């Protein structure tokens, strides 16, 4: 499977996050800096809450339900620190953002 165009860079500004469905995967794109885009699973590993309903402060993705926090560059859990978000490969070509979903599955944590 190849990379699939998800959006343009103009659709995702620095400090923003946006939810997309790509090949049946709910994916959260975050823009942590100019042309720095990461793609993570779009649901919190705690209780399957859409992360797009939470907050993104430019460094952390914060779930609205129980305030779980994740590093926006790595997907690693901050609070709690024993969980993580699955990350999807991202490629930027020109002004377009592409994501590859093959081989990536959402991660789930303790409750």
C-alpha positions as CSV (number, residue, x, y, z in Angstrom):
1,X,0.0,0.0,0.0
2,X,1.2,3.5,-0.7
3,X,0.9,6.9,0.8
4,X,-2.5,8.5,0.4
5,X,-3.1,12.3,0.1
6,X,-5.0,13.4,3.2
7,X,-5.0,17.2,2.9
8,X,-2.9,20.3,2.0
9,X,-0.6,22.1,4.3
10,X,-2.9,25.1,4.1
11,X,-5.6,22.9,5.7
12,X,-3.6,22.3,8.9
13,X,-2.0,25.4,10.5
14,X,0.8,25.4,13.0
15,X,-0.6,24.5,16.5
16,X,-3.7,22.9,15.0
17,X,-5.0,19.3,14.9
18,X,-7.6,17.7,12.6
19,X,-9.2,14.3,12.3
20,X,-9.4,12.3,9.1
21,X,-10.5,8.9,8.1
22,X,-7.9,7.2,5.8
23,X,-8.5,3.6,4.6
24,X,-10.8,3.0,7.6
25,X,-8.3,4.4,10.1
26,X,-9.3,7.3,12.3
27,X,-6.2,9.5,12.1
28,X,-5.3,12.7,14.0
29,X,-3.0,15.0,12.1
30,X,-1.1,17.6,14.3
31,X,1.0,20.4,13.1
32,X,3.7,21.0,15.7
33,X,5.7,23.6,13.6
34,X,6.1,24.9,10.1
35,X,5.9,21.8,7.9
36,X,6.2,19.5,10.9
37,X,3.1,17.2,10.7
38,X,2.6,14.0,12.6
39,X,-0.2,11.5,12.3
40,X,-1.5,9.4,15.2
41,X,-4.4,7.2,16.0
42,X,-7.4,9.4,16.3
43,X,-8.8,7.9,19.5
44,X,-7.5,7.9,23.0
45,X,-6.1,4.5,24.0
46,X,-7.9,4.8,27.3
47,X,-11.6,4.7,26.3
48,X,-11.8,5.2,22.6
49,X,-12.7,9.0,22.9
50,X,-11.9,11.0,19.7
51,X,-8.8,13.0,20.4
52,X,-10.0,15.7,18.0
53,X,-12.5,16.7,20.7
54,X,-9.6,17.4,23.1
55,X,-7.0,20.1,23.0
56,X,-3.6,20.6,21.4
57,X,-1.3,23.2,22.8
58,X,1.4,22.8,20.2
59,X,3.4,20.3,22.3
60,X,0.8,18.0,23.9
61,X,-2.4,16.3,22.7
62,X,-4.9,16.2,25.6
63,X,-8.0,14.0,25.7
64,X,-11.1,15.7,26.8
65,X,-12.5,12.8,28.8
66,X,-9.8,12.1,31.5
67,X,-7.1,14.6,30.4
68,X,-4.7,11.9,29.3
69,X,-1.7,13.7,27.6
70,X,0.5,12.6,24.7
71,X,3.7,14.1,23.3
72,X,2.8,15.6,19.9
73,X,6.2,14.7,18.4
74,X,6.4,11.1,19.5
75,X,2.9,10.0,20.6
76,X,4.4,8.8,23.9
77,X,2.1,9.1,26.9
78,X,3.0,11.9,29.3
79,X,0.2,11.5,31.8
80,X,0.0,8.5,32.3
81,X,3.5,7.7,30.9
82,X,2.8,3.9,30.4
83,X,0.8,4.3,27.1
84,X,1.3,5.7,23.6
85,X,-0.5,6.6,20.4
86,X,0.1,4.6,17.3
87,X,2.0,6.7,14.8
88,X,1.4,6.7,11.0
89,X,4.2,7.5,8.5
90,X,3.8,11.0,7.0
91,X,5.2,12.4,3.8
92,X,5.0,16.0,2.6
93,X,5.3,16.6,-1.1
94,X,5.0,20.1,-2.2
95,X,2.1,21.5,-0.2
96,X,0.3,18.1,0.2
97,X,0.3,15.8,3.3
98,X,0.3,12.1,2.7
99,X,-0.2,9.3,5.2
100,X,0.5,5.5,5.0
101,X,-1.8,3.3,7.0
102,X,-0.4,-0.2,6.1
103,X,0.8,-2.1,9.1
104,X,-0.3,0.4,11.7
105,X,-2.9,-0.5,14.3
106,X,-4.4,1.6,17.1
107,X,-2.9,1.0,20.6
108,X,-5.0,0.5,23.7
109,X,-4.0,0.9,27.3
110,X,-5.1,-0.1,30.7
111,X,-8.4,1.4,32.0
